[in-house]
Amino acid sequence: MSDRLSVAEALAKAEQIEVMLGAIHDTAPEAVEAMGGRDALARRSEMTCLGPVPRLDADEWERMSLEYEARREHGSVNRGH
């Protein structure tokens, strides 16, 4: 079996990566920018079946979580409404 992707599969993976990185950036844009932006976030991520998952330490996850909560509290994060 080949590990090669078809063009359609490669485009689908690229879209999956773009969507996941966009969602993370939208959740905590200041924390992502402090890491060096989306490109730096992508380099620090590991690909999973869900898309890229950032490999961050506890302090970085906490900063992202606190930023998300602060944005949500002030209504700047869409909570599905």
Contacts in CASP RR format, 6 or more apart in sequence:
PFRMAT RR
TARGET T0000
AUTHOR 0000-0000-0000
METHOD contacts of the structure
MODEL  1
MSDRLSVAEALAKAEQIEVMLGAIHDTAPEAVEAMGGRDALARRSEMTCL
GPVPRLDADEWERMSLEYEARREHGSVNRGH
5 13 0 8 1.000
16 51 0 8 1.000
17 42 0 8 1.000
17 47 0 8 1.000
17 51 0 8 1.000
17 52 0 8 1.000
20 50 0 8 1.000
20 51 0 8 1.000
20 52 0 8 1.000
21 38 0 8 1.000
21 41 0 8 1.000
21 42 0 8 1.000
21 45 0 8 1.000
21 52 0 8 1.000
22 38 0 8 1.000
24 32 0 8 1.000
24 41 0 8 1.000
24 54 0 8 1.000
24 64 0 8 1.000
25 32 0 8 1.000
25 37 0 8 1.000
25 38 0 8 1.000
25 41 0 8 1.000
26 77 0 8 1.000
27 64 0 8 1.000
27 67 0 8 1.000
27 68 0 8 1.000
27 71 0 8 1.000
27 77 0 8 1.000
28 63 0 8 1.000
28 64 0 8 1.000
28 65 0 8 1.000
28 67 0 8 1.000
28 68 0 8 1.000
28 71 0 8 1.000
29 67 0 8 1.000
30 67 0 8 1.000
31 60 0 8 1.000
31 63 0 8 1.000
31 64 0 8 1.000
31 67 0 8 1.000
32 38 0 8 1.000
32 41 0 8 1.000
32 64 0 8 1.000
34 63 0 8 1.000
35 41 0 8 1.000
35 44 0 8 1.000
35 60 0 8 1.000
41 52 0 8 1.000
41 54 0 8 1.000
42 52 0 8 1.000
44 54 0 8 1.000
44 55 0 8 1.000
44 56 0 8 1.000
45 52 0 8 1.000
45 53 0 8 1.000
45 54 0 8 1.000
45 55 0 8 1.000
46 52 0 8 1.000
46 53 0 8 1.000
46 55 0 8 1.000
47 53 0 8 1.000
54 60 0 8 1.000
56 64 0 8 1.000
68 77 0 8 1.000
71 77 0 8 1.000
72 79 0 8 1.000
END
